[in-house]
């Protein structure tokens, strides 16, 4: 196989961590001369960056790989690659080796930086190249990798890789390895460069950002990192996800409350409202601890929005356990919740637990939970009506080309009429005139001073 750099297409499945990995993959490819395309017919290399947290994304990947077999028959020089969490699982890796000869390149979550070398070997030999490092072999964090970001306004920045929590249902520690923090100065350098390039907002990423710095020595933690980043010129907003309730200290709450650039939006996965289920999940906290934590956050950071993750149908979940989750949802009143039905992941403790909840029961419970949470979200958003908010204008609304779209500091989406050429990338004051469960509508409030607007 002989090939000069051409065009690449990266398709991503999964969370923000996966999307950031795809940005690194794109940066590495552009570093060796490839250009981006969204047209499959133009692509010389196609990479599927995968997820394995739930079964549905895996099925989608395998379906796409089946399609690639027919495409490669017409375009034999096309290089097909698979990367990410899915191939870190031994069973899926063996499945690809055995049944998907149309795949030319496979690499995992720990050796993305080796993509140029692996790709060179595919082109030079014409053979299938597979290199997936096992958990524990990931080594130190590789810094200074190129990142290909698109909008020039908001950026994701990884600060910690892996996870040490080993929740009973979660495959992440097995496919992304143990926690490894980036050096604080390297994170600061990256964010400072983003500020110089005109980026206005950064979102710090990690499976558990609260654990940042535990492996770096005394005096380095998530609070100190936030404090340093808050001083960087050009960056106006700092977000972060995800936070583990067990590690969200009162000291961290006070630090966040004192930093003007850190947004008042906290994503704090609850997962379940039953102490019995939380213990089986190995979450490391109780429902009362979680409630107290939210109360402290709201006391020290007034007006903050709290969003969460909720899982339905964990093995052994009874009607009483589910009712405990509903009670917590009604008590805490989350601004929004990402709700999931438990999906057994091979290799996790929960996959082998007895008392698996029937699918019909899961469906009934998830429908009821979503209905309760949607009503709460709607009621909370109704309180926005008539108020003015500072919004970062991100682009044109996905549903209406005549409207612009932006987010408040508390991560509420507002669409409003305005001139894209003049307002894109700027902070404007928007008065909400109509609310909805996910998106509100507003108008520019030109008379309101920025210091007076809500969050």
For each residue, the residues with C-beta under 8 A, 3 or more apart:
1: 77 79 122 123 124 125 126
2: 123
3: 6 44 77 79 123
4: 33
5: 32 33 34 35 44
6: 3 34 35 43 44 45
7: 34 35 36 37 42 43 44 45
8: 26 29 34 35 36 37 43 44 45 46 47
9: 36 37 38 39 40 43 45 46 47
10: 22 25 26 29 46 47 49
11: 46 47 48 49 64
12: 18 19 21 22 49
13: 18 48 49 50 51 57 60 61 84 86
14: 17 18 19 49 50 51 53 57 84 85
15: 18 19 51 53
16: 19 20 156 203 205 241
17: 14 20 21 158 176 205 206 207
18: 12 13 14 15 21 22 49 50 51 84 85
19: 12 14 15 16 22 23 156
20: 16 17 23 24 147 156 157 158 205
21: 12 17 18 24 25 49 83 84 109 112
22: 10 12 18 19 25 26 49
23: 19 20 26 27 147 148 149 156
24: 20 21 27 28 112 145 146 147 148
25: 10 21 22 28 29 47 49 83 112 115
26: 8 10 22 23 29 30 36 147 148
27: 23 24 30 31 145 146 147 148
28: 24 25 31 32 112 113 115 116 145 146
29: 8 10 25 26 32 34 45 115 119
30: 26 27 33 34 35 36 146 148
31: 27 28 116 146
32: 5 28 29 116 119
33: 4 5 30
34: 5 6 7 8 29 30 44 45
35: 5 6 7 8 30
36: 7 8 9 26 30 148
37: 7 8 9 42 43
38: 9
39: 9 42 43
40: 9 43 46 71
41:
42: 7 37 39
43: 6 7 8 9 37 39 40 46 78
44: 3 5 6 7 8 34 77 78 79
45: 6 7 8 9 29 34 78 79 80 81 119
46: 8 9 10 11 40 43 68 78 79 80 81
47: 8 9 10 11 25 80 81 82 83 105
48: 11 13 61 64 65 80 81 82 83 84
49: 10 11 12 13 14 18 21 22 25 83 84
50: 13 14 18 57 58 61 82 83 84 85 86 87
51: 13 14 15 18 54 57 58 84 85 86
52: 57 58 84 85 86 88 89 92 171 175 345
53: 14 15 57 85 170 171 172 345
54: 51 57 58 340 343 345
55: 58 59 343 345
56: 59 60 343
57: 13 14 50 51 52 53 54 60 61 86
58: 50 51 52 54 55 61 62 86 92
59: 55 56 62 63
60: 13 56 57 63 64
61: 13 48 50 57 58 64 65 82 86
62: 58 59 65 66 95 100
63: 59 60 66 67
64: 11 48 60 61 67 68
65: 48 61 62 68 69 80 82 96 100 102 103
66: 62 63 69 70
67: 63 64 70 71
68: 46 64 65 71 72 78 80 102 103
69: 65 66 72 73 100 102
70: 66 67 73 74
71: 40 67 68 74 75 78
72: 68 69 75 76 78 80 102
73: 69 70 76
74: 70 71
75: 71 72 78
76: 72 73
77: 1 3 44
78: 43 44 45 46 68 71 72 75
79: 1 3 44 45 46 104 105 119 122 123
80: 45 46 47 48 65 68 72 102 103 104 105
81: 45 46 47 48 103 104 105 106 107 119
82: 47 48 50 61 65 86 87 96 103 105 106
83: 21 25 47 48 49 50 87 106 107 108 109 112 115
84: 13 14 18 21 48 49 50 51 52 87 88 108 109
85: 14 18 50 51 52 53 88 89 109 171 172 175 176
86: 13 50 51 52 57 58 61 82 89 92 175
87: 50 82 83 84 92 93 96 106 107 108 132
88: 52 84 85 93 108 109 132 135 174 175 176
89: 52 85 86 92 93 171 174 175 346 347
90: 93 94
91: 94 95 346
92: 52 58 86 87 89 95 96
93: 87 88 89 90 96 97 106 130 132
94: 90 91 97 98
95: 62 91 92 98 99 100
96: 65 82 87 92 93 99 100 103 106
97: 93 94 100 106 130
98: 94 95
99: 95 96
100: 62 65 69 95 96 97 103
101: 128
102: 65 68 69 72 80
103: 65 68 80 81 82 96 100 106 128
104: 79 80 81 122 128 129
105: 47 79 80 81 82 118 119 122 128 129 130
106: 81 82 83 87 93 96 97 103 128 129 130 131 132
107: 81 83 87 111 112 114 115 118 130 131 132
108: 83 84 87 88 111 131 132 133 175
109: 21 83 84 85 88 112 138 175 176 177
110: 133 135 137 138 139 176 177
111: 107 108 114 131 132 133
112: 21 24 25 28 83 107 109 115 145
113: 28 142 145
114: 107 111 117 118 131
115: 25 28 29 83 107 112 118 119
116: 28 31 32 119 120
117: 114 120 121
118: 105 107 114 115 121 122 129 131
119: 29 32 45 79 81 105 115 116 122 123
120: 116 117 123 124
121: 117 118 124 125 127 129
122: 1 79 104 105 118 119 125 126 127 128 129
123: 1 2 3 79 119 120 126
124: 1 120 121
125: 1 121 122 129
126: 1 122 123
127: 121 122
128: 101 103 104 105 106 122
129: 104 105 106 118 121 122 125
130: 93 97 105 106 107
131: 106 107 108 111 114 118
132: 87 88 93 106 107 108 111
133: 108 110 111 137 138
134: 137
135: 88 110 138 173 174 175 176 177 178
136: 177 178
137: 110 133 134
138: 109 110 133 135 161 162 177 180
139: 110
140: 180
141: 161 180 181 182 183
142: 113 145
143: 182 183 186
144: 186
145: 24 27 28 112 113 142
146: 24 27 28 30 31
147: 20 23 24 26 27
148: 23 24 26 27 30 36
149: 23 152 155
150:
151: 154 394 395
152: 149 197 198 199 425
153: 198 199 200 201 392 394 424 425
154: 151 199 200 201 202 203 392 394
155: 149 194 199 201 202 203
156: 16 19 20 23 202 203 205
157: 20 187 190 191 194 202 203 204 205
158: 17 20 161 182 204 205 206
159: 181 182 187 204 205 206 209 212 225
160: 179 180 181 182 206 207 208 209 211 212
161: 138 141 158 176 177 179 180 182 206 207
162: 138 172 173 176 177 178 179 180 207
163: 166 170 172 173 176 178 179 207 208
164: 173 178 179 208 211
165: 170 173 207 208 244 246 282 284
166: 163 170 173 282
167: 170 271 281 282 283
168: 280 281 282 348 349 350 353
169: 281 311 314 342 344 345 348 349 350
170: 53 163 165 166 167 173 345 348
171: 52 53 85 89 174 175 345 347 348
172: 53 85 162 163 175 176 207
173: 135 162 163 164 165 166 170 176 177 178
174: 88 89 135 171 347 348
175: 52 85 86 88 89 108 109 135 171 172
176: 17 85 88 109 110 135 161 162 163 172 173 207
177: 109 110 135 136 138 161 162 173 180
178: 135 136 162 163 164 173
179: 160 161 162 163 164 207 208 211 214 215
180: 138 140 141 160 161 162 177 215
181: 141 159 160 211 212 213 214 215 216 220
182: 141 143 158 159 160 161 186 187
183: 141 143 186 187 216
184: 187 188 213 216 220 224 225 228
185: 188 189
186: 143 144 182 183 189 190
187: 157 159 182 183 184 190 191 204 225 229
188: 184 185 191 192 228 229 232
189: 185 186 192 193
190: 157 186 187 193 194
191: 157 187 188 194 195 202 229 232 235
192: 188 189 195 196 232
193: 189 190 196 197
194: 155 157 190 191 197 199 202 234 235
195: 191 192 199 232 233 234 235
196: 192 193 234
197: 152 193 194
198: 152 153 234 425
199: 152 153 154 155 194 195 202 234 235
200: 153 154 234 235 236 237 392 425 427
201: 153 154 155 235 236 237 238 239 392
202: 154 155 156 157 191 194 199 229 235 237 238 239
203: 16 154 155 156 157 238 239 240 241
204: 157 158 159 187 209 225 229 238 239 240 241
205: 16 17 20 156 157 158 159 209 240 241
206: 17 158 159 160 161 209 211 212 240 242
207: 17 160 161 162 163 165 172 176 179 242
208: 160 163 164 165 179 211 242 243 244 247
209: 159 160 204 205 206 212 222 240 241 242 243
210: 222 243 244 247 248 249 252
211: 160 164 179 181 206 208 214 222 244 247
212: 159 160 181 206 209 220 221 222 225
213: 181 184 216 217 220 221 222 224 225
214: 179 181 211 221
215: 179 180 181
216: 181 183 184 213 220
217: 213 220
218:
219: 224
220: 181 184 212 213 216 217 224 225
221: 212 213 214 224 225 252
222: 209 210 211 212 213 225 226 240 252
223: 226 227 251 252 255 256
224: 184 213 219 220 221 227 228
225: 159 184 187 204 212 213 220 221 222 228 229
226: 222 223 229 230 238 240 255 256 259 262
227: 223 224 230 231 255 259
228: 184 188 224 225 231 232
229: 187 188 191 202 204 225 226 232 235 238 261
230: 226 227 238 259 260 261 262
231: 227 228
232: 188 191 192 195 228 229 235
233: 195
234: 194 195 196 198 199 200
235: 191 194 195 199 200 201 202 229 232 238 261
236: 200 201 261 392 427
237: 200 201 202 261 263 392 409
238: 201 202 203 204 226 229 230 235 259 261 262 263
239: 201 202 203 204 262 263 265 411
240: 203 204 205 206 209 222 226 243 262
241: 16 203 204 205 209 267
242: 206 207 208 209 267 269
243: 208 209 210 240 247 248 266 267 268 269
244: 165 208 210 211 247 248 269 284
245: 248 268 269 270 283 285 289 290 293
246: 165 283 284 285
247: 208 210 211 243 244
248: 210 243 244 245 252 253 268 293 297
249: 210 252 253
250: 253 254 296
251: 223 254 255
252: 210 221 222 223 248 249 255 256
253: 248 249 250 256 257 296 297 300 301
254: 250 251 257 258 300
255: 223 226 227 251 252 258 259
256: 223 226 252 253 259 262 301
257: 253 254 300 301
258: 254 255
259: 226 227 230 238 255 256 262
260: 230
261: 229 230 235 236 237 238
262: 226 230 238 239 240 256 259
263: 237 238 239 409 410 411
264: 301 303 304 305 409 410 455
265: 239 304 305 307 409 410 411
266: 243 297 301 304 305 306 307
267: 241 242 243 307 308 309
268: 243 245 248 290 293 294 297 306 307 308
269: 242 243 244 245 308 309
270: 245 273 290 308 309 310 328 332
271: 167 277 278 281 283 309 310 311
272: 277 278 281 283 310 311 314 317 321 324 325
273: 270 287 321 324 325 326 327 328 329
274: 277 278 287 317 320 321 322 324 325
275: 278 279 286 287 324
276: 279 280 316 321
277: 271 272 274 280 281 314 316 317 321 324 325
278: 271 272 274 275 281 283 285 286 287
279: 275 276 282 283
280: 168 276 277 314 315 316 350 353
281: 167 168 169 271 272 277 278 311 314 350
282: 165 166 167 168 279 349
283: 167 245 246 271 272 278 279
284: 165 244 246
285: 245 246 278 289 290
286: 275 278 289 290
287: 273 274 275 278 290 291 324 328
288: 291 292
289: 245 285 286 292 293
290: 245 268 270 285 286 287 293 294 328 332
291: 287 288 294 295 328 331 332
292: 288 289 295 296
293: 245 248 268 289 290 296 297
294: 268 290 291 297 298 306 332
295: 291 292 298 299
296: 250 253 292 293 299 300
297: 248 253 266 268 293 294 300 301 304 306
298: 294 295 301 302 304 306
299: 295 296 302
300: 253 254 257 296 297
301: 253 256 257 264 266 297 298 304
302: 298 299
303: 264 410 454 455
304: 264 265 266 297 298 301 410 455
305: 264 265 266 335 336 410 411 412
306: 266 268 294 297 298 332 334 335
307: 265 266 267 268 334 335 336 337 338 411
308: 267 268 269 270 334 336 337 338
309: 267 269 270 271 337 338 339 340
310: 270 271 272 325 329 337 338 339 340 369 373
311: 169 271 272 281 314 339 340 341 342
312: 317 322 325 339 340 341 342 362 365 366 369
313: 317 341 342 357 361 362 365 366
314: 169 272 277 280 281 311 317 342 350 357
315: 280 342 350 353 354 355 356 357
316: 276 277 280 321 353 354 355 357
317: 272 274 277 312 313 314 321 322 342 357
318: 321 322
319: 322 323
320: 274 323 324
321: 272 273 274 276 277 316 317 318 324 325
322: 274 312 317 318 319 325 326 365 369
323: 319 320 326 327
324: 272 273 274 275 277 287 320 321 327 328
325: 272 273 274 277 310 312 321 322 328 329 369
326: 273 322 323 329 330 368 369 372
327: 273 323 324 330 331
328: 270 273 287 290 291 324 325 331 332
329: 273 310 325 326 332 333 334 337 369 372 373 376
330: 326 327 333 372 376
331: 291 327 328
332: 270 290 291 294 306 328 329
333: 329 330 376 380
334: 306 307 308 329 337 373 376 377
335: 305 306 307 377 380 410 411 412
336: 305 307 308 373 377
337: 307 308 309 310 329 334 373 377
338: 307 308 309 310
339: 309 310 311 312 366 369 370 373
340: 54 309 310 311 312 343
341: 311 312 313 362 363 366
342: 169 311 312 313 314 315 317 350 357 362
343: 54 55 56 340
344: 169 348 350 351 356
345: 52 53 54 55 169 170 171 348 350 351
346: 89 91 351
347: 89 171 174 351
348: 168 169 170 171 174 344 345 351
349: 168 169 282 352 353
350: 168 169 280 281 314 315 342 344 345 353
351: 344 345 346 347 348
352: 349
353: 168 280 315 316 349 350 356
354: 315 316
355: 315 316
356: 315 344 353
357: 313 314 315 316 317 342 361 362
358: 361 362
359: 362 363
360: 363 364
361: 313 357 358 364 365
362: 312 313 341 342 357 358 359 365 366
363: 341 359 360 366 367
364: 360 361 367 368
365: 312 313 322 361 362 368 369
366: 312 313 339 341 362 363 369 370
367: 363 364 370 371
368: 326 364 365 371 372
369: 310 312 322 325 326 329 339 365 366 372 373
370: 339 366 367 373 374
371: 367 368 374 375
372: 326 329 330 368 369 375 376
373: 310 329 334 336 337 339 369 370 376 377
374: 370 371 377 378 437
375: 371 372 378 379
376: 329 330 333 334 372 373 379 380
377: 334 335 336 337 373 374 380 381 437 438
378: 374 375 381 382 435 436 437
379: 375 376 382 383
380: 333 335 376 377 383
381: 377 378 384 412 435 436 437 440
382: 378 379 385 435
383: 379 380 387
384: 381 387 389 412 432 435 440
385: 382 432 433 434 435 440
386: 431 432 433
387: 383 384 431 432 454
388: 429 430 431 432 445 448 452 453 454
389: 384 408 409 412 414 429 430 431 432 442 453 454 455
390: 408 409 427 428 429 450 453 454 455
391: 406 407 408 414 416 427 428 429 430 442
392: 153 154 200 201 236 237 406 407 425 426 427
393: 404 405 406 418 423 424 425 426 427 428
394: 151 153 154 405 406 407 424
395: 151 404 405 420 424
396: 401 403 404 405 420
397: 400 401 403 404 405 415
398: 405
399: 403 415
400: 397 403 415
401: 396 397
402: 417
403: 396 397 399 400 415 416 417 441
404: 393 395 396 397 415 416 417 418 420 423 424
405: 393 394 395 396 397 398 413 414 415
406: 391 392 393 394 413 414 416 428 430
407: 391 392 394 411 412 413 414
408: 389 390 391 411 412 414 454 455
409: 237 263 264 265 389 390 455
410: 263 264 265 303 304 305 335 455
411: 239 263 265 305 307 335 407 408
412: 305 335 381 384 389 407 408 440
413: 405 406 407 438 439 440
414: 389 391 405 406 407 408 430 432 439 440 441 442
415: 397 399 400 403 404 405 439 440 441 442
416: 391 403 404 406 430 441 442 443 444
417: 402 403 404 443 444
418: 393 404 422 423 428 444
419: 422 423
420: 395 396 404 423 424
421: 424
422: 418 419 426
423: 393 404 418 419 420 426 428
424: 153 393 394 395 404 420 421
425: 152 153 198 200 392 393
426: 392 393 422 423
427: 200 236 390 391 392 393 450
428: 390 391 393 406 418 423 444
429: 388 389 390 391 444 445 446 448 450 453
430: 388 389 391 406 414 416 442 443 444 445
431: 386 387 388 389 442 443 444 445 448
432: 384 385 386 387 388 389 414 435 440 441 442
433: 385 386 441 442 443
434: 385 440 441 442
435: 378 381 382 384 385 432 440 441
436: 378 381 439 440 441
437: 374 377 378 381
438: 377 413
439: 413 414 415 436
440: 381 384 385 412 413 414 415 432 434 435 436
441: 403 414 415 416 432 433 434 435 436
442: 389 391 414 415 416 430 431 432 433 434 445
443: 416 417 430 431 433
444: 416 417 418 428 429 430 431
445: 388 429 430 431 442 448 453
446: 429
447:
448: 388 429 431 445 452 453
449: 452 453
450: 390 427 429 453
451:
452: 388 448 449
453: 388 389 390 429 445 448 449 450
454: 303 387 388 389 390 408
455: 264 303 304 389 390 408 409 410
